[in-house]
């Protein structure tokens, strides 16, 4: 009886943790504030996660080789997609430049690394660990900045939810990575449960963020505002034109 309840609960968790990934995509389609290029990487990431979940939980089958290739590609591309999405947050020039350099280095380095070492579990594992670490590092930096912004400006609350989701998810995923790839844990059921719960919670957080997200108007610097005003020498012509 206990095993039956456990198996039933596991089936439901598989179902929920897979199909809940549709929710952020639907939110992005419904909310006009997300209709810009910054959210495309996030939408693609959730679609890849959804397809991976469907394959892992045997909802769809493409064949063993095709399944492996698709899941491998999904794992490799998720980190760069999230790094691209992080550009949506208000970053200072130095942080934005560092983020772009890290993304470019990850992509070029990954291509060269796979070209030399080949595609295998070891190389994919190293790329996965690097990508998870990069997302978590930049996510934490942006998280602390965004929390401060949301305290002073409620329009930033949606962004705070979204970056909280990224940090929570990738902290859990990095822990799972360390347990699986570094410490070679045998607790497969517990690791899978943690992954499912992390996916469900982070997906709910990002969905809430998307629903309450409001695009913050870009502030025009004072110098630029002043440059749009007529000079004293042009004042007579300016006032004549208005009359």
N, C-alpha and C positions, 0 to 999 in steps of 0.2 A: 504493500500500500504506500509506504514511504517513497519507494523508488518510482512508483507511478506518479505520485504528486510532484516529485522532483523532475521527472521527465516532462510532465505537462507544463510545469513552470518554465523549464528550459525552452520548450517549444514556443511558448508565449513570448519569452524574452528575445528569442531569435527573430520572431515575427515583428515585435515592437521596435527592436533596435535596428531593424532593416528598413521597415516602411516609414518610420518616423523621419528618415532622411529626406522624404518627399516634402515635409512641412516647410523647411526654409526655402526650397525652390518655389513652392506655391506662394509663400510670403513675398518673395522677390518679384514674382509675376504680378501680384496684386498691388504692391506698394510702389507708387510712382517715384518716391524718394530713392529707390534702389535701381531705377532705370538709368544707369550710367555704367561706363566701362569698368569701374572699380569693382563692381559686384559680379562681373562675368567669371573671374577666376574662382570666386566662392561658389557660384552656382555649378560650375564644372566640377569642382572638388566634391560637392555633395552628390552629384550625379554619378561620379566615379565610385564614391563610397557606397552608394545605393546598389550599383551594378555588382560591386565586389561582394556586398552582403548577400545579394540574390544568388551569386555563384557559390559562396562559402556555405550557405544554408540550403543548397540544393533546390532553390526555387526555380532556377534555370540551369541548363547544362549545355555547354558549347563543345564538349569534348575535353579530355584531360589536358592535352597540350595547349589548346586555345584558352582554357580556364587559367592555366599557370601563367601563360604569357600576358593575359589581360590583367590578372591580379598583380603581377610583377610591375607592369607599366603603371597601374593605378598607385601602387606603393611609392614608386619613384617620383611620380608627378605631383603628388599631394602637397609635399612641402613647398616646392616652387610656386604652386598655385596660391597657397596661403600667404607666402611672402609677398606675392603680387598684390593680394587683397589688403595687406597691411599698409599699402600706400594710400588707402582711403582715409586713414586717420591723419590728423593734422600733425605733421612732423617738421622739425626744424631742418634747415638745409643740410646740416652735417649728418643727422640721423638718416635722412632720406637718401643721401649719397652713399652712406655706409650700407644701408639696406640693399640698394641697387647693386653695389659692388659685390656684396655677399651672394646675392642671387645669381649674378653673372658668373662669379667664381664657382658656385655650386654646380651650375649647369655645364659650364665648360670643363671643369674638373671631373664631373661625373661622366661626361662623354668620353674624355681621354682615359679615365680610369677603367671604364667598361671596355673600351677599345683594346687596352693593353692586357687587362686581367680576364676579360670575358665576363659573360653574364652567368653568375652562379650564386648560390645562397650566401657565400662569404662577401662578395662584392655588393650584392643587394643589401645585405645586412649593414655594411659600412656606410653605404649611401643613406640608408634609412636612418641610422643613428645620427649622422651628420645633419640631415634635414630636420629631424625632430629637435635636435639641439638648437639649430639656428632659429627655428620658429619660436621655441620657448624663450630663448634669450631676447629676441626682439619683441616678442609678445609681452614679456615682463616689463621691459623698458616702456613700451607704449601703455601698458596697463596702469602703471603708477602715474604717468602723465595724464591719462584719460580720466582716472578717478578724481584727480584734482580738478580737472576741467568740469566734470559733471557736478561736483559740489557747488561750483559757482554759476553753472549754466545748465539748467534742466534740459535744454535742447540737446545736450551731449549725453544724456542718460542712455539712449539707444546704443550709442557707440560703446559706452561702458559695459553694457550687457554683452555686446558682440566680442569685445576684446577679452572679457572675463571668460567667455565660452572657449575662445582659442587657448588661453592660458591653462584653464582647467583640463581641457581635452588633451593638450600636448604634454602637460605634466604627467597625466595618467598614462598616455601612450609611451612616453619616454621611460616611465617606471616599468611598464610591461615589456618594453624593448630590453631594458637592463636585465630583468628577470629571465627573459627567454633567450636572448643572444649572448649575454655576458655570464650570468650565473647558471644558465641552463636548468632552470627550475622545472620540476616534474609536475607541479601543481597546475596542470593544463585547464582543469575545470574552473579553478579560482581565477586564473588569468583571463579566461574567456568571459567570466562573469564580470570582472572589473572592466574589461573592454566594452561590454554591452552597456553597463551602467554609465560609464564615462561618455559613451556615444549618446545615450538617451538624454542625460542631464545637459551636456554641452549643446546638443541640438535644440533642446527646449530653450536654453539661455539665448542662443543666437536667433532663434525664431522670435522670442520676445523683443530682442533688440531690433530686429528688422521691422516688426510691427509698430514699435514706438519711435522708430528712427525719424529724425527731422533733419533735413539738410541745413547746416548752419551757414548763413550768408558769409561770404568772404569779406572781411573788413578791408576797406580801401585805406591805405596809409594816408596820414594827414598831408604829407608833402604832395601826394598825387591829387588829393582833393583840392588843395590850394592851387595846383598848376592848372586846374580847370576853370578857375575864376579869372575874370578879365583883369588885365593890368591897368594901372591908373591911366596910362597913356591911351588905352583903348576904351576907357569908361564912357566917354561921350558917344563913341560910335556904338557901343554895346547898348546904352540906354536909348539911343535913337532907333536902333533896330527893333528894340522891344516895343517902342511906342508906335 
